[in-house]
Amino acid sequence: MALIRIKNLALQTFIGFNPEEKVNKQEVIINLEMEVDVPAHALETDDPEGIYDYKKITKQVISLVEEGRFHLLEVLTHKILVLVMENQKVKKAIVQVDKPGALRFAESVSAEMEARR
C-alpha cells in the first residue's frame, strides 16, 4: 500500500448560490489523499505497469471542477470523492475542498469527506 497525496490543487469553478457566485468563477483548493495498492512487481522492477495513475485522476478532477456548477461545497466534495473511488486500486480516499474568502473573518471554509472499501 502507498499513501498518495495531491496537495493544494487550485482551480476555478462556479460555487455557491448567491447571484454573484452564479456568474463569477471562484477559487477552490483541493487536497486529495488516496491509499492505493502498489503491485509488488512495480516495487521490484520500477515498472509503472499496473500502478495507480495520479496524473490521470488529477486531470479528471480538474475537468469535473472547472466544467461544473455547484451550489454546495459538500456536493462538490462528494462528486470528487465518488470520482476518486471509481478506481478499484483506491482502498481509501479523503477529499478536502476549501473555498477561500467564503466568510468575512476566516481564511476559508472547507468540506472534507472520506470513503473506504
Backbone torsions as a table, in degrees:
resi	resn	phi	psi	omega
1	MET	NA	150.0	175.0
2	ALA	-137.2	150.2	176.1
3	LEU	-106.8	114.7	-179.0
4	ILE	-107.9	131.2	178.8
5	ARG	-121.0	134.5	170.2
6	ILE	-112.8	117.5	-170.7
7	LYS	-110.5	135.4	170.1
8	ASN	54.6	49.2	174.7
9	LEU	-75.7	107.2	-174.9
10	ALA	-94.8	117.5	-177.4
11	LEU	-131.3	164.5	178.3
12	GLN	-113.0	134.6	178.3
13	THR	-154.7	166.8	171.4
14	PHE	-85.7	115.2	-177.5
15	ILE	-140.4	122.2	178.7
16	GLY	126.3	172.1	-178.3
17	PHE	-123.9	1.2	173.7
18	ASN	-73.8	150.5	-176.2
19	PRO	-51.8	-44.5	-178.8
20	GLU	-68.7	-27.5	179.3
21	GLU	-74.0	-21.8	-180.0
22	LYS	-80.5	-17.2	-177.9
23	VAL	-114.9	-11.7	180.0
24	ASN	-122.5	125.9	175.5
25	LYS	-67.4	149.2	177.6
26	GLN	-126.7	158.6	178.0
27	GLU	-79.4	138.9	167.5
28	VAL	-126.6	147.6	178.8
29	ILE	-114.7	123.9	-174.9
30	ILE	-114.2	133.2	173.6
31	ASN	-123.1	128.0	179.7
32	LEU	-118.7	139.5	173.7
33	GLU	-131.4	122.9	-175.9
34	MET	-130.3	126.5	173.9
35	GLU	-93.8	118.4	-172.9
36	VAL	-128.4	152.4	172.4
37	ASP	-72.3	141.0	174.1
38	VAL	-120.7	118.6	179.7
39	PRO	-59.8	138.9	-179.2
40	ALA	-57.9	-39.8	-178.7
41	HIS	-62.2	-32.0	179.4
42	ALA	-65.8	-39.3	179.4
43	LEU	-70.5	-31.9	-178.6
44	GLU	-82.3	-34.1	-171.8
45	THR	-110.4	-8.9	-175.5
46	ASP	60.9	30.1	179.3
47	ASP	-98.0	127.0	-176.3
48	PRO	-76.2	-1.6	-180.0
49	GLU	-56.9	123.5	176.5
50	GLY	82.6	3.3	-178.3
51	ILE	-83.8	154.5	177.6
52	TYR	-66.6	129.3	-175.4
53	ASP	-95.3	92.0	-177.5
54	TYR	-71.5	-23.4	176.1
55	LYS	-68.3	-39.9	-179.9
56	LYS	-64.5	-45.8	-179.1
57	ILE	-67.0	-34.5	177.8
58	THR	-62.6	-43.8	177.8
59	LYS	-62.7	-38.8	178.8
60	GLN	-66.6	-40.9	177.7
61	VAL	-63.9	-44.3	178.6
62	ILE	-57.1	-47.2	179.9
63	SER	-61.5	-48.2	179.7
64	LEU	-57.0	-47.9	-174.0
65	VAL	-72.5	-50.1	-173.6
66	GLU	-72.5	-24.9	179.8
67	GLU	-94.9	-7.8	-175.6
68	GLY	-94.6	170.7	173.0
69	ARG	-133.5	129.6	-174.0
70	PHE	-135.5	136.6	172.9
71	HIS	-83.1	-41.9	-171.4
72	LEU	-112.8	137.6	175.1
73	LEU	-60.6	-36.2	-179.5
74	GLU	-64.5	-37.0	179.2
75	VAL	-68.3	-44.5	176.7
76	LEU	-58.6	-46.1	179.6
77	THR	-60.0	-45.0	-179.7
78	HIS	-63.2	-43.9	-179.1
79	LYS	-63.1	-38.8	176.7
80	ILE	-65.5	-43.3	179.5
81	LEU	-60.5	-45.2	178.6
82	VAL	-60.2	-43.8	178.5
83	LEU	-59.9	-46.3	-179.7
84	VAL	-62.8	-41.6	-176.5
85	MET	-75.4	-7.5	177.0
86	GLU	-62.9	-30.2	179.3
87	ASN	-79.9	122.1	-176.1
88	GLN	-67.2	-16.0	177.3
89	LYS	-71.2	-21.3	-179.4
90	VAL	-81.4	118.3	-179.8
91	LYS	-94.9	-28.3	178.8
92	LYS	-152.7	143.1	177.2
93	ALA	-142.2	144.6	172.3
94	ILE	-126.8	128.5	179.4
95	VAL	-120.7	129.1	175.7
96	GLN	-124.4	129.5	177.8
97	VAL	-123.0	123.8	177.9
98	ASP	-104.1	142.9	174.0
99	LYS	-118.2	93.0	-178.5
100	PRO	-60.4	141.8	175.5
101	GLY	72.5	12.7	-178.0
102	ALA	-69.3	-29.6	178.0
103	LEU	-120.2	143.5	-173.1
104	ARG	-56.0	-43.4	-175.6
105	PHE	-108.1	15.9	-179.7
106	ALA	-121.2	147.5	177.1
107	GLU	-62.4	-42.6	179.5
108	SER	-164.3	170.4	169.8
109	VAL	-118.8	141.0	179.6
110	SER	-134.5	155.5	171.4
111	ALA	-122.6	140.8	-179.9
112	GLU	-132.7	134.8	178.2
113	MET	-136.4	154.0	-175.5
114	GLU	-136.6	145.8	173.7
115	ALA	-142.8	153.1	177.5
116	ARG	-146.9	157.4	175.3
117	ARG	-96.4	NA	NA
